[in-house]
Amino acid sequence: MMRIALFLATNIAILIVANITLNILGVQHYLDQSGQLNLTSLLIFCGVFGMAGSMVSLLLSKTMAKWSTKAQIIEQPQTQQEQWLLSTVQELSERAGIGMPDVGIFPSPQSNAFATGWNKNSALVAVSQGLMQKMSRDQVKAVLAHEIGHVANGDMVTLSLIQGVINTFVMFFARIIGTAIDRLVFKNESSGGIGYYMMVMFIEVVLGVLASTIVMWFSRFREYRADAAGAALTSPQAMISALEALKREYEIPAQQGQELESDMPKGLAAFGISSGLKEGFMKAFASHPPLDMRIAALKTIQG
C-alpha cells in the first residue's frame, strides 16, 4: 500500500511541477486551434515533462530506494558488524571528499549493494545481508568504495539528466512522427484525435526502448569509473577480489545454464554493483558490463 501511495505521489508531483513550469513559460499546448504543431511549444512541452519526471524521481530516490528494498538505515549501531559498516563508510567518504551518506542493510540473500541520492553530500549507501555474509571484510570494503565512487562521481545526477534528455527527445520525435503518419497515411489535416494519441503512445514505446540503449551505455561506462574509484580508495586487488566473488555467484551459474538474475528492484538495478548476466542482443540493454571485462580493466590499473 505504501509503495502504491509513493508511486501516486511521485506522479502527482511530476504533473504539478510540469504544469506550473509550463504556465510560467506561457506554454499551454503544442497544437494550435487548427491542430498544427508548434515545434517551439512542443520542444518546451516535451522538455518540461521529460526532465520533470527524471528530476522528481531523483529527488525522491532515497525514499523510493528505502521502500523498494526494505533497507533498514543504521541510526545507532546494534552490533559490531553495523559499527564496522558505519566506520568504514565514514572513512571512505572522508577520503572521497563527500558528506557521510545514510548507511543501510537490505534483506536479500544475494550479494549486492547500491548508492543513490540527489546530492553527493546527501546520499544513501546500502548493502545486502547476503553481501555481508558471503564476502570478506576487505571485499565488502571494496564494494562500499565502489558505491562511494558512484556518489563522488555524481553518477546518480548525471544518469537522471541523461534520462531526462532522452525522455524529452522521445516525446518530441514521437509527436512529430505521429503527426506525419496521421496526415500522410490517414489523411487527417489536423492532429489531436484519439487515434493520433494512441499512435504517439505506441511510437513513444518503440523509441523509448531504442533510446534506452544510450542510457545503458552510459550506465556501463560509469561502472568502470566506479570500479576505478573503488580501487583507488582501497586497492585494485581488493576490488578485483570482490568482483571475482560476484562472478562466482552470478556469472558462473549462468554460464552453466543456471540463470541467477539480480533480485534488486528494477528501478534500482542500474545502481547495484551487479545486475546479472545478459547475452547476445540483450547486452545492449545491460546496465553493467560483464564482470570479466571489469576485472580485466582493473588488472591494467594494477599493472
C-alpha positions in Angstrom: 0.0 0.0 0.0 2.8 2.4 0.9 4.5 1.7 -2.4 1.3 2.5 -4.3 0.9 5.7 -2.4 4.5 6.6 -3.1 4.0 5.9 -6.8 0.9 8.0 -7.0 2.5 10.8 -5.0 5.5 10.8 -7.4 3.3 11.1 -10.5 1.1 13.8 -8.9 4.3 15.7 -8.0 5.5 15.4 -11.6 2.3 16.7 -13.0 2.2 19.6 -10.6 5.8 20.7 -11.3 5.3 20.3 -15.1 2.1 22.2 -15.3 3.4 25.1 -13.1 6.5 25.3 -15.2 4.5 25.3 -18.5 2.2 28.1 -17.2 5.3 30.2 -16.1 6.8 29.7 -19.6 3.4 30.6 -21.2 3.1 27.2 -23.0 -0.4 25.9 -22.8 -0.3 23.3 -25.6 1.8 22.3 -28.6 -1.2 22.1 -31.0 -2.8 25.2 -32.2 -6.5 25.6 -32.8 -6.2 24.1 -36.3 -4.3 21.1 -34.9 -1.0 22.2 -36.4 2.2 21.5 -34.5 4.1 24.4 -32.9 7.6 23.0 -32.7 8.9 25.5 -30.2 6.0 24.9 -27.8 6.3 21.1 -28.5 10.0 21.1 -27.5 9.3 23.1 -24.4 6.4 20.9 -23.5 8.5 17.7 -24.0 11.4 19.2 -22.2 9.4 20.1 -19.1 7.6 16.7 -18.9 10.8 14.7 -19.8 13.0 16.4 -17.3 10.3 16.8 -14.6 9.8 13.0 -14.3 13.5 12.4 -14.1 14.2 15.1 -11.6 11.3 14.3 -9.3 12.4 10.6 -9.3 16.0 11.8 -8.4 14.7 13.9 -5.5 12.7 11.0 -4.2 15.3 8.4 -5.0 16.4 7.8 -1.4 12.8 7.4 -0.1 11.9 5.1 -3.0 15.0 3.0 -2.5 14.3 2.5 1.2 10.7 1.4 0.4 11.5 -0.8 -2.5 14.4 -2.7 -0.9 13.1 -2.5 2.7 16.5 -1.2 3.7 17.0 -0.6 7.4 19.0 2.6 8.0 21.6 2.2 10.7 21.0 5.1 13.2 22.6 3.6 16.2 24.8 0.5 15.5 23.5 -2.5 17.5 26.2 -5.0 16.5 30.0 -5.0 15.8 29.1 -5.6 12.1 27.0 -2.5 11.9 29.6 -0.4 13.8 32.3 -1.6 11.3 30.0 -0.8 8.4 29.4 2.8 9.6 33.0 3.5 10.4 34.1 2.0 7.0 31.7 4.2 5.1 32.7 7.2 7.1 36.4 6.5 6.4 35.8 6.1 2.6 33.5 9.1 2.4 36.1 11.3 4.0 38.8 10.1 1.6 36.5 10.7 -1.4 35.6 14.2 -0.1 31.9 13.7 0.2 29.4 14.0 3.1 28.6 11.0 5.2 25.8 9.1 3.5 23.0 7.2 5.2 24.0 3.6 5.6 21.6 0.7 5.4 21.2 -3.0 5.1 18.5 -4.6 3.0 17.1 -8.2 3.2 18.4 -10.2 0.2 20.3 -13.5 0.1 22.3 -12.3 -3.0 25.4 -10.2 -2.8 24.6 -6.7 -3.9 24.9 -3.1 -2.9 23.7 0.3 -4.2 24.1 4.0 -3.8 21.5 6.7 -4.6 20.5 10.2 -3.7 20.1 13.6 -5.4 23.2 15.1 -3.8 26.7 13.7 -3.2 26.5 15.1 0.3 23.1 13.6 1.0 23.3 10.1 -0.4 22.3 6.6 0.7 24.6 3.6 0.5 23.1 0.2 1.3 24.4 -3.4 1.2 22.5 -6.7 1.2 22.6 -9.2 4.0 23.9 -11.7 1.5 26.9 -9.5 0.8 27.8 -9.1 4.4 27.5 -12.9 4.9 29.3 -14.1 1.8 32.2 -11.7 1.4 35.3 -10.9 3.5 35.6 -7.5 5.1 38.2 -6.5 2.5 35.8 -7.4 -0.3 32.9 -5.6 1.4 35.1 -2.5 1.9 35.9 -2.6 -1.9 32.2 -2.8 -2.7 31.5 0.1 -0.4 34.3 2.1 -2.1 32.7 1.3 -5.5 29.4 2.7 -4.3 31.1 5.8 -2.7 32.8 6.2 -6.1 29.4 6.5 -7.8 28.4 9.2 -5.3 31.6 11.1 -5.6 31.4 11.0 -9.4 27.8 12.4 -9.3 26.6 9.4 -11.3 23.0 9.5 -10.0 22.6 13.1 -11.1 24.2 12.6 -14.4 22.2 9.5 -15.2 19.0 11.3 -14.3 19.9 14.2 -16.6 20.7 11.9 -19.5 17.4 10.1 -18.9 15.6 13.4 -18.8 17.1 14.4 -22.2 16.3 11.0 -23.7 12.7 11.4 -22.4 12.4 14.8 -24.0 13.5 13.8 -27.4 11.5 10.5 -27.4 8.3 12.6 -26.7 9.3 15.2 -29.2 10.1 12.9 -32.2 7.1 10.6 -31.3 4.7 13.5 -31.8 6.4 14.7 -35.0 6.3 11.2 -36.4 2.8 10.7 -35.2 1.7 13.9 -36.9 3.4 12.9 -40.2 1.7 9.5 -40.2 -1.6 11.0 -39.3 -1.5 13.3 -42.3 0.3 11.2 -44.9 -1.3 7.8 -44.2 -4.7 8.6 -42.6 -5.1 11.9 -44.5 -6.1 13.9 -41.3 -5.5 17.5 -41.8 -5.4 18.3 -38.1 -4.0 16.1 -35.4 -5.3 15.7 -31.9 -7.8 12.9 -32.1 -7.7 9.6 -30.0 -6.2 7.7 -32.9 -3.3 10.2 -33.0 -2.6 9.9 -29.3 -2.7 6.1 -29.4 -0.2 6.2 -32.3 2.0 8.6 -30.4 2.0 6.3 -27.3 3.0 3.3 -29.5 5.8 5.3 -31.1 7.0 6.5 -27.7 7.3 2.9 -26.5 9.3 1.9 -29.6 11.6 5.0 -29.4 11.9 4.6 -25.7 13.2 1.1 -26.0 15.7 2.0 -28.6 16.8 5.1 -26.7 17.3 3.2 -23.5 20.4 1.6 -25.1 22.0 5.1 -24.9 21.2 5.3 -21.1 22.5 1.8 -20.6 25.7 2.6 -22.5 26.4 5.4 -20.1 25.5 3.1 -17.2 28.1 0.6 -18.3 30.7 3.3 -18.7 30.1 4.7 -15.2 30.7 1.2 -13.7 34.3 1.2 -15.0 34.7 4.6 -13.3 33.2 3.4 -10.1 35.5 0.3 -10.1 38.5 2.6 -10.6 37.3 4.8 -7.8 36.9 1.7 -5.6 40.4 0.5 -6.4 41.8 4.0 -5.6 40.0 4.1 -2.2 41.0 0.6 -1.3 43.3 -1.3 -3.7 43.0 -2.8 -7.2 43.4 -6.3 -5.7 40.6 -5.8 -3.2 38.3 -4.6 -6.0 39.2 -7.5 -8.2 38.6 -9.9 -5.4 35.1 -8.5 -4.8 34.2 -8.7 -8.5 35.6 -12.3 -8.7 33.3 -13.2 -5.8 30.4 -11.7 -7.6 31.4 -13.6 -10.7 31.3 -16.9 -8.8 27.8 -16.1 -7.5 26.2 -14.6 -10.7 28.0 -15.4 -13.9 29.4 -18.9 -13.4 26.0 -20.4 -12.6 24.6 -18.5 -15.6 27.3 -19.9 -17.9 26.3 -23.4 -16.7 22.7 -22.8 -17.6 21.6 -21.9 -14.1 20.5 -18.3 -14.6 20.7 -16.1 -11.4 19.2 -12.7 -12.0 19.7 -9.9 -9.6 16.7 -9.6 -7.2 17.2 -5.8 -6.9 14.0 -3.8 -7.8 14.0 -2.9 -11.5 14.3 0.8 -10.8 17.4 0.3 -8.8 19.1 -2.4 -10.9 21.4 0.2 -12.6 22.6 1.3 -9.2 23.6 -2.1 -7.8 27.1 -3.4 -8.1 25.8 -6.4 -10.2 22.7 -6.9 -12.3 23.1 -10.4 -13.6 24.3 -11.6 -17.0 22.9 -10.7 -20.4 23.9 -12.4 -23.7 23.6 -11.6 -27.4 21.4 -8.7 -28.4 20.3 -8.1 -24.8 23.8 -6.9 -24.0 22.8 -3.5 -25.4 20.2 -3.2 -22.6 22.6 -4.3 -19.8 23.3 -1.7 -17.1 26.6 -3.3 -16.2 29.5 -4.7 -18.3 30.4 -8.3 -18.0 32.4 -8.9 -14.8 35.3 -10.4 -16.8 35.7 -7.0 -18.6 35.6 -5.1 -15.4 38.2 -7.4 -13.8 40.4 -7.0 -16.9 40.1 -3.2 -16.7 41.2 -3.3 -13.1 44.2 -5.5 -13.9 45.5 -2.8 -16.2 45.4 -0.4 -13.2 47.1 -3.0 -11.0 49.9 -3.2 -13.6 
